[in-house]
Amino acid sequence: SHNLNDYRSAIVIPILFGNQVRGIVTIHSRKPNAFKENDRLVAESMVAQIAVSMNNASLYQERVKELEARIKAEGELRTKALIQEKIVALGRELATTMELTTIYKIAHSYLKKMIKCANYAIILFDNNNQELIPAFVSADNKFLDVSSLPPLKFDPQIAHEGRGKAINTRSPVIMTDLEVKRKSGGGQLFGSQTEPQSAIYIPMLAEDKVIGLVDLQSYEENAFSEEDSDWLSVVANMIGLAIQNAKLQAEILHELSEKEKIEAEIRQ
């Protein structure tokens, strides 16, 4: 290392660009009066070139950032357009069936294309018994037997987070510390024994009532965003309406069948 006290003379030149000081260049010598006017001029010329190089590098970085931002924005627009196209296609396909199992599978096939996550579930809300009942679950690319999954109790008085909060507030709920909250408060784990790190619960509304949830879980942290909440709400409500219509049709067909039985018995 060098001790500044050993030097006897120096040239100190500010690095200027656009009347702004960007730094300082200092040239030292151990000899007294080592530098002449010509040395100063040469040094100033060199520093001026450094200033230009620094400014060009700064401008280049700014352009790179602008380009990256534009590419990101264009990518987001393309993604949004693709999601909109798939939402329209999902609506068309849901309209072709009144069979619940088929509705669940159609919804799952589209959600897989629209958002990346490990576990997908459709959970129905039984308002009479205050229970959440798994109706369809795909975990780690495998369909689970929902009859083996117990219902989850819903208590509106203590439902301040997770699925309960989604039902109470009728709005999507994003969980960013799912593992901690699941271990402390129970809940349902789909898939492997690896703990999902984040989740989003989107209520399905039909006739202005919550009929269930679209439940998405990911092994990645912070996998879901507020932007996802917006378009997933549209998808969840479409699925909810299809489920509600299928249930209504099943009830009507059941009533007609019962009526036909009674009329047949009367004729006999």
ChimeraX attribute file (.defattr): number of C-alpha atoms within 10 A of each C-alpha:
attribute: neighborCount
match mode: 1-to-1
recipient: residues
	/A:1	3
	/A:2	6
	/A:3	6
	/A:4	10
	/A:5	7
	/A:6	11
	/A:7	13
	/A:8	13
	/A:9	15
	/A:10	17
	/A:11	16
	/A:12	14
	/A:13	16
	/A:14	16
	/A:15	21
	/A:16	17
	/A:17	15
	/A:18	8
	/A:19	7
	/A:20	9
	/A:21	11
	/A:22	13
	/A:23	12
	/A:24	11
	/A:25	14
	/A:26	10
	/A:27	12
	/A:28	15
	/A:29	15
	/A:30	13
	/A:31	12
	/A:32	10
	/A:33	10
	/A:34	13
	/A:35	15
	/A:36	9
	/A:37	8
	/A:38	9
	/A:39	12
	/A:40	16
	/A:41	11
	/A:42	11
	/A:43	18
	/A:44	18
	/A:45	12
	/A:46	13
	/A:47	19
	/A:48	17
	/A:49	13
	/A:50	16
	/A:51	20
	/A:52	14
	/A:53	12
	/A:54	15
	/A:55	16
	/A:56	12
	/A:57	12
	/A:58	12
	/A:59	12
	/A:60	12
	/A:61	12
	/A:62	12
	/A:63	12
	/A:64	12
	/A:65	12
	/A:66	12
	/A:67	12
	/A:68	12
	/A:69	12
	/A:70	12
	/A:71	12
	/A:72	12
	/A:73	12
	/A:74	12
	/A:75	12
	/A:76	12
	/A:77	12
	/A:78	12
	/A:79	13
	/A:80	15
	/A:81	12
	/A:82	13
	/A:83	19
	/A:84	14
	/A:85	11
	/A:86	17
	/A:87	20
	/A:88	11
	/A:89	12
	/A:90	19
	/A:91	15
	/A:92	11
	/A:93	13
	/A:94	20
	/A:95	12
	/A:96	11
	/A:97	15
	/A:98	18
	/A:99	16
	/A:100	18
	/A:101	12
	/A:102	13
	/A:103	22
	/A:104	19
	/A:105	15
	/A:106	16
	/A:107	22
	/A:108	19
	/A:109	12
	/A:110	16
	/A:111	20
	/A:112	14
	/A:113	11
	/A:114	18
	/A:115	14
	/A:116	15
	/A:117	20
	/A:118	20
	/A:119	24
	/A:120	25
	/A:121	24
	/A:122	27
	/A:123	25
	/A:124	22
	/A:125	24
	/A:126	16
	/A:127	13
	/A:128	6
	/A:129	9
	/A:130	14
	/A:131	18
	/A:132	22
	/A:133	20
	/A:134	23
	/A:135	20
	/A:136	23
	/A:137	25
	/A:138	20
	/A:139	18
	/A:140	14
	/A:141	12
	/A:142	11
	/A:143	15
	/A:144	17
	/A:145	12
	/A:146	16
	/A:147	11
	/A:148	8
	/A:149	14
	/A:150	12
	/A:151	19
	/A:152	18
	/A:153	15
	/A:154	20
	/A:155	12
	/A:156	12
	/A:157	8
	/A:158	10
	/A:159	15
	/A:160	14
	/A:161	15
	/A:162	19
	/A:163	27
	/A:164	23
	/A:165	19
	/A:166	23
	/A:167	27
	/A:168	18
	/A:169	14
	/A:170	18
	/A:171	18
	/A:172	26
	/A:173	23
	/A:174	25
	/A:175	21
	/A:176	19
	/A:177	14
	/A:178	22
	/A:179	18
	/A:180	12
	/A:181	14
	/A:182	16
	/A:183	11
	/A:184	9
	/A:185	7
	/A:186	11
	/A:187	14
	/A:188	11
	/A:189	15
	/A:190	21
	/A:191	19
	/A:192	11
	/A:193	7
	/A:194	10
	/A:195	18
	/A:196	24
	/A:197	19
	/A:198	21
	/A:199	27
	/A:200	28
	/A:201	29
	/A:202	28
	/A:203	33
	/A:204	33
	/A:205	23
	/A:206	19
	/A:207	10
	/A:208	9
	/A:209	13
	/A:210	22
	/A:211	22
	/A:212	31
	/A:213	30
	/A:214	26
	/A:215	22
	/A:216	27
	/A:217	27
	/A:218	21
	/A:219	17
	/A:220	16
	/A:221	14
	/A:222	15
	/A:223	20
	/A:224	22
	/A:225	10
	/A:226	12
	/A:227	9
	/A:228	15
	/A:229	18
	/A:230	13
	/A:231	14
	/A:232	24
	/A:233	20
	/A:234	15
	/A:235	22
	/A:236	24
	/A:237	23
	/A:238	21
	/A:239	26
	/A:240	26
	/A:241	17
	/A:242	23
	/A:243	24
	/A:244	19
	/A:245	18
	/A:246	17
	/A:247	15
	/A:248	13
	/A:249	14
	/A:250	15
	/A:251	12
	/A:252	12
	/A:253	12
	/A:254	12
	/A:255	12
	/A:256	12
	/A:257	12
	/A:258	12
	/A:259	12
	/A:260	12
	/A:261	12
	/A:262	12
	/A:263	11
	/A:264	10
	/A:265	9
	/A:266	8
	/A:267	7
	/A:268	6
